[in-house]
Amino acid sequence: MAPPPKKAPTKGAKQILMENETTISFYRNMAGAAGLFYNCIMFGLYHDDLASWLIFMNVLVMLIYFACYQMMRYISRPTYTEQGQLIDPGLDLNMEGGMGEHIKDIVILTSIAHIMAVVSNYFWMLLLLIPVRAFWLLWKNILGPWFFQEGPEDSEQDEKKRKKMERRMRRYNQ
């Protein structure tokens, strides 16, 4: 006999708040380290070879970092009472399948592309995976189910209406 399924452990509000702060700090530091590494190498060693599109890509990546950081801060913003007691810790950034996970994936992918772009400029193409993934999530969660949903099943009342309509049609045809 299989053991009964256990209830998933839940986190307390203070634990979520502390983990959110740690997560935001970690991903902020990751983005900062990747940006610092790229800028030190490129502006320090290859400043003669910098093209305007490389500077544009660097600024674009920095904007992505900033937007992700602000988004993580916004969705995990805690709510306090007037007395300073914690009411709501905000969205759990470490929740599996949540919005925080997608934002963290963007930061990780952008950091990898930023660091690897020192080796080859073709690694900037990794950033194209962000809109591809966004479209895939949109299709999987919204568009696909909407396009391919089954029609409503006939209920008993719909069946009665259909039979009544058929009787009327037979009367008019006679």
C-alpha positions as CSV (number, residue, x, y, z in Angstrom):
1,M,0.0,0.0,0.0
2,A,1.4,3.4,-1.0
3,P,1.8,6.0,1.7
4,P,-0.6,8.9,1.5
5,P,0.7,12.0,-0.3
6,K,2.2,14.5,2.0
7,K,1.2,18.1,2.0
8,A,3.8,20.4,0.4
9,P,5.7,22.3,3.0
10,T,4.8,26.0,3.1
11,K,7.1,28.9,3.8
12,G,6.4,31.6,6.4
13,A,6.1,35.2,5.4
14,K,9.4,36.2,7.0
15,Q,11.2,33.3,5.3
16,I,9.8,34.4,1.9
17,L,10.9,38.0,2.6
18,M,14.4,36.9,3.6
19,E,14.8,34.6,0.6
20,N,13.5,37.3,-1.8
21,E,16.1,39.8,-0.5
22,T,18.8,37.2,-0.9
23,T,17.6,36.3,-4.4
24,I,17.5,39.9,-5.5
25,S,20.9,40.5,-4.1
26,F,22.4,37.4,-5.8
27,Y,21.0,38.3,-9.3
28,R,21.9,42.0,-8.9
29,N,25.5,40.9,-8.1
30,M,25.5,38.4,-11.0
31,A,24.4,41.1,-13.5
32,G,26.9,43.6,-12.0
33,A,29.8,41.1,-12.2
34,A,29.0,40.1,-15.8
35,G,28.7,43.8,-16.8
36,L,31.9,44.7,-15.0
37,F,33.8,41.8,-16.6
38,Y,32.6,42.6,-20.1
39,N,33.3,46.4,-19.7
40,C,36.8,45.9,-18.2
41,I,37.8,43.5,-20.9
42,M,36.3,45.3,-23.9
43,F,37.0,48.9,-22.8
44,G,40.4,48.0,-21.3
45,L,41.9,45.7,-23.9
46,Y,39.8,46.1,-27.1
47,H,38.9,49.8,-26.9
48,D,40.3,50.3,-30.4
49,D,38.0,47.7,-31.9
50,L,34.8,48.9,-30.3
51,A,32.1,49.6,-32.8
52,S,28.9,51.6,-32.1
53,W,26.8,48.4,-32.3
54,L,28.9,46.8,-29.5
55,I,28.3,49.8,-27.3
56,F,24.6,49.6,-28.2
57,M,24.4,45.9,-27.3
58,N,26.2,46.6,-24.0
59,V,23.7,49.4,-23.2
60,L,20.8,47.1,-24.2
61,V,22.0,44.3,-21.9
62,M,22.4,46.8,-19.1
63,L,18.8,48.0,-19.6
64,I,17.7,44.3,-19.5
65,Y,19.5,43.9,-16.2
66,F,18.0,47.0,-14.8
67,A,14.5,46.1,-15.9
68,C,14.8,42.6,-14.5
69,Y,16.1,44.0,-11.2
70,Q,13.3,46.5,-10.9
71,M,10.7,43.9,-11.8
72,M,12.0,41.5,-9.1
73,R,11.9,44.3,-6.6
74,Y,8.4,45.3,-7.7
75,I,6.8,41.9,-7.6
76,S,8.4,40.9,-4.2
77,R,7.6,44.2,-2.5
78,P,6.3,43.5,1.0
79,T,3.3,45.1,2.6
80,Y,3.5,46.3,6.2
81,T,0.9,47.7,8.7
82,E,1.2,51.1,10.2
83,Q,2.7,49.5,13.2
84,G,5.4,47.9,11.1
85,Q,4.1,44.3,11.1
86,L,4.5,42.3,8.0
87,I,1.2,41.6,6.2
88,D,2.3,40.3,2.9
89,P,5.9,39.4,1.9
90,G,5.1,39.9,-1.8
91,L,5.5,37.2,-4.5
92,D,7.9,34.4,-3.8
93,L,10.7,34.8,-6.3
94,N,11.8,31.2,-5.7
95,M,8.5,29.6,-6.4
96,E,8.7,27.0,-9.1
97,G,7.0,28.0,-12.3
98,G,6.3,31.6,-11.1
99,M,7.1,34.9,-12.6
100,G,10.3,35.3,-10.6
101,E,11.7,32.1,-12.2
102,H,11.2,33.6,-15.7
103,I,12.9,36.9,-14.7
104,K,15.8,35.0,-13.1
105,D,16.1,33.0,-16.4
106,I,16.4,36.2,-18.3
107,V,19.1,37.5,-16.0
108,I,21.1,34.2,-16.3
109,L,20.8,34.1,-20.1
110,T,21.7,37.7,-20.5
111,S,24.8,37.3,-18.1
112,I,26.0,34.3,-20.1
113,A,25.6,36.2,-23.4
114,H,27.3,39.2,-22.0
115,I,30.3,37.3,-20.7
116,M,30.6,35.0,-23.8
117,A,30.5,38.1,-26.1
118,V,34.0,38.8,-25.0
119,V,35.0,35.6,-26.8
120,S,32.9,36.1,-29.9
121,N,30.3,38.7,-31.0
122,Y,28.1,35.8,-32.2
123,F,27.2,35.1,-28.6
124,W,25.0,38.2,-28.7
125,M,22.6,36.0,-30.7
126,L,21.7,34.2,-27.5
127,L,19.6,37.2,-26.6
128,L,17.2,36.1,-29.3
129,L,16.2,33.2,-27.1
130,I,14.4,35.7,-24.8
131,P,11.6,36.6,-27.3
132,V,11.5,32.9,-28.5
133,R,10.9,31.7,-24.9
134,A,8.3,34.5,-24.3
135,F,6.4,33.5,-27.4
136,W,6.6,29.8,-26.4
137,L,5.2,30.6,-22.9
138,L,2.5,32.8,-24.4
139,W,1.5,29.9,-26.8
140,K,1.7,27.2,-24.1
141,N,-0.3,29.1,-21.5
142,I,-2.7,31.4,-23.4
143,L,-2.9,31.0,-27.2
144,G,-2.6,27.2,-27.6
145,P,-5.4,26.3,-25.1
146,W,-7.5,29.1,-26.5
147,F,-7.2,27.9,-30.1
148,F,-7.5,24.2,-29.4
149,Q,-10.1,24.1,-26.6
150,E,-13.0,21.7,-27.1
151,G,-16.4,23.0,-27.7
152,P,-18.9,22.9,-24.9
153,E,-20.7,19.6,-24.5
154,D,-24.4,19.5,-25.1
155,S,-26.2,19.8,-21.8
156,E,-29.6,18.3,-21.2
157,Q,-31.3,21.6,-21.8
158,D,-29.5,22.2,-25.1
159,E,-30.6,18.7,-26.2
160,K,-34.2,19.7,-25.4
161,K,-33.9,22.9,-27.4
162,R,-32.5,21.0,-30.3
163,K,-35.4,18.5,-30.3
164,K,-37.9,21.3,-30.0
165,M,-36.3,23.1,-33.0
166,E,-36.4,19.9,-35.0
167,R,-40.1,19.4,-34.3
168,R,-40.8,23.0,-35.5
169,M,-38.8,22.4,-38.6
170,R,-40.8,19.3,-39.4
171,R,-44.1,21.2,-39.0
172,Y,-43.0,23.9,-41.4
173,N,-41.8,21.4,-43.9
174,Q,-45.1,19.5,-44.0
